[in-house]
């Protein structure tokens, strides 16, 4: 686990993850998402979220590193664990048109505002269950 010195560490559990996924599914279903055709999960933190949402929303899952060059550059739901600095999402948003962005945690200082975030990280470092060496 990479630790950001000087920040309080918050452990995010699998049960909290399951709740976040359920909330995201409800948000997705209640929004104008008819144009979304696929889920694009950003490695590594976005993969657990992408898999879970892919199953619950019955949408195909693609990953950024390999399949984005083969996929249409539009109409995807981009997911990641956190919009920390926001640089990754900002960069990707330039490549993808008519897409949406969901993250579990959002840093108030992020340069990119996702369409949906489950909760603010409140300036803390989040330790996700998939980052544990015991998984």
C-alpha positions in Angstrom: 0.0 0.0 0.0 1.3 3.4 -0.9 0.8 5.8 2.0 0.6 9.6 1.5 2.4 11.0 4.5 0.6 13.6 6.5 -2.9 12.4 5.7 -5.2 10.5 8.0 -5.8 7.0 6.7 -9.4 5.7 6.4 -10.0 2.0 5.8 -12.8 1.4 3.3 -14.3 -2.0 3.7 -15.9 -4.5 1.3 -19.3 -3.9 2.9 -18.9 -0.1 2.3 -17.9 -0.9 -1.2 -21.0 -3.0 -1.8 -23.1 -0.1 -0.4 -21.4 2.4 -2.7 -22.0 0.1 -5.7 -25.7 -0.2 -4.9 -26.0 3.6 -4.6 -24.2 4.1 -7.9 -26.5 1.6 -9.6 -29.5 3.5 -8.3 -28.0 6.9 -9.4 -27.2 5.4 -12.8 -30.7 4.0 -13.3 -32.3 7.3 -12.3 -30.1 9.5 -14.6 -30.2 10.0 -18.3 -27.8 7.1 -19.2 -29.5 5.6 -22.2 -26.5 6.6 -24.4 -24.0 4.6 -22.2 -23.0 1.4 -23.9 -20.0 0.2 -21.9 -18.1 0.6 -18.7 -14.5 1.7 -18.9 -12.6 0.7 -15.7 -9.4 2.5 -15.0 -6.6 0.2 -13.7 -6.0 -0.6 -10.9 -8.5 1.1 -8.6 -11.3 1.2 -11.0 -11.3 -2.5 -11.8 -13.2 -3.8 -8.8 -15.8 -1.0 -9.3 -16.0 -1.7 -13.0 -16.6 -5.4 -12.6 -19.3 -4.9 -9.9 -21.1 -2.3 -12.0 -20.8 -4.3 -15.2 -22.6 -7.2 -13.5 -25.3 -5.1 -11.9 -26.0 -2.9 -14.9 -25.5 -5.7 -17.5 -23.0 -3.6 -19.5 -19.8 -4.9 -21.1 -16.6 -4.0 -19.3 -13.5 -2.6 -21.1 -10.2 -1.5 -19.7 -8.3 1.6 -20.6 -4.8 0.1 -21.2 -5.8 -2.3 -23.9 -9.3 -2.1 -25.2 -9.8 1.7 -25.4 -7.8 1.7 -28.7 -10.3 -0.8 -30.1 -13.5 0.7 -28.6 -15.5 3.6 -29.9 -14.3 6.8 -28.1 -17.8 7.7 -26.8 -20.7 6.6 -24.8 -18.9 4.9 -21.9 -19.2 5.1 -18.1 -15.7 5.7 -16.9 -15.2 4.4 -13.3 -12.3 4.7 -10.8 -11.9 4.4 -7.1 -11.1 8.1 -6.5 -10.8 11.4 -8.2 -7.8 12.6 -6.2 -5.8 15.2 -8.2 -8.3 14.6 -11.1 -5.4 14.5 -13.6 -6.1 11.0 -14.9 -9.8 11.6 -15.4 -9.2 15.0 -16.9 -6.8 13.5 -19.4 -9.2 10.7 -20.4 -12.1 13.0 -20.7 -10.3 14.6 -23.7 -10.4 11.3 -25.5 -13.9 10.2 -24.8 -17.0 12.0 -26.0 -20.5 11.8 -24.6 -19.3 9.8 -21.6 -20.0 9.8 -17.9 -17.6 9.5 -14.9 -18.3 7.8 -11.6 -15.9 7.5 -8.7 -16.3 6.2 -5.1 -14.3 9.0 -3.5 -13.9 12.6 -4.6 -11.2 15.0 -3.3 -12.5 18.5 -3.0 -9.3 19.8 -4.6 -9.6 17.6 -7.7 -9.3 19.4 -11.0 -12.0 17.1 -12.5 -15.6 17.0 -11.4 -17.1 13.5 -12.0 -20.8 13.1 -12.8 -21.2 11.1 -9.6 -19.1 10.4 -6.5 -20.2 8.3 -3.6 -18.5 10.4 -0.9 -15.7 13.0 -0.4 -12.5 11.6 1.0 -12.3 14.7 3.2 -8.6 15.2 2.6 -7.8 11.7 3.9 -5.9 8.8 2.4 -8.3 6.0 1.5 -7.1 2.4 2.0 -9.2 0.1 -0.2 -9.7 -3.6 0.5 -8.3 -4.6 -2.9 -5.0 -2.9 -1.9 -4.4 -5.2 1.0 -1.7 -7.8 0.5 -4.0 -10.3 2.3 -6.7 -10.3 -0.4 
